[in-house]
Amino acid sequence: MVSASWAKEDAGLAQAQGLNERVISVNLTPPSDVVEALAEIEHEQWQHWSQAVATEVCPLTREKWRASWVEYNQLTEEMKEADRLWARKVVTLLRRRRLIK
């Protein structure tokens, strides 16, 4: 499912590249397997960071985080979607810098 903010980023990028709206849904939405792979990496990165700083946050925050210190495939769909959002941002950044199409 494509979020509204992702669709807006796609539309802005398409406009900047002179593409019409019809092309957006075909060419700019990254393949789901790419999004999932990047989301998994994002979760792993967050997990390493949050565990490294866990002693610096309040116990309530730490306990909330601890529930997400699991493998990506064990996350709830809501948590996976949060990682997918960041994955899509990576794709947008790479496109803006013309590193990928």
N, C-alpha and C positions, 0 to 999 in steps of 0.2 A: 504494500500500500504506500502511495506517495503522499507525504505530508504536504500541507498547504505551503509551509515555508520552503520546502524543497522545490515545489512547483514554481514558487516565486523566484528562487535562485536560478532555476532552469530557464524561466522566461527572461530574466535579466541577462543571463549569459547568451541566450539565443538572440535577443535583441542586439546586444553588443556585437555579435558576430554576423548580424544581418540575416538571421534565419526567421522563417515565419512560424507561427504558433503550431501549425500542423506538424512540423518537423520535430518540435520539442519532445513530444511523447515518444517518438520513434528513436531519435538519436541521442538525446541528452540524459535520459534516465539510465543510470548505470545498471548493468546486469546484477541481478539479486545475488549471484554467487560472489561477485566482487564486493558488494556491500557486506555480505556475511563474513567474508574473509577479513576485511578491514575492521569490521565491528568486533570480531574475535580478538584481533590484535589490540584494538582500543581497550577492550575489557582487561586484557592481560596487562597492558601498560598501567591502567587505572589501579588494578589490583596491586601491582608492585609499589606504585606511589603511595596508595592509601595505607598499605601495611608499613611502609617506611615512616610515615608521619603519624601513625595511629597513636603513639604515646603523647603526641602534642595536642590532641583534640579531646574534647570532653567525653566521658565514658558513654553517654547516650549516643553520640555520633559514632563512636568506635563500635558500639554494639549494632547500630544500624548498618554500618559498613561490613561488619563481620558476616552478616547474613548473605552478602554478595561476594564473599571471598570463596567462590566456587568456580568451576569450569564454566565457560560461556554457555555450553549446551545445557547446563543445569539452571540457568537464569530464567526468571519469568519472562513472558513476552514483553511486558512493560519495560523491564530492565534491558532486554535485548534491543528494543526499539530506541532506548536512550543511546546505546552504543552505535546503532545504525545511523542515528542522526549525525554523530561525529564522523562516521565513515563517509557519509554523503558530503560532509563539509570538506573532507580530504579530497574527494573527487572534484568538487567545485574549485578548490584551491589549485589543484593540478591543472585543471582546464584553464583557469584564468591565467596561469603562468605558461600556458601552451605546452605543457609537458605531456599531456595526453589529449586525445580528441573526445 
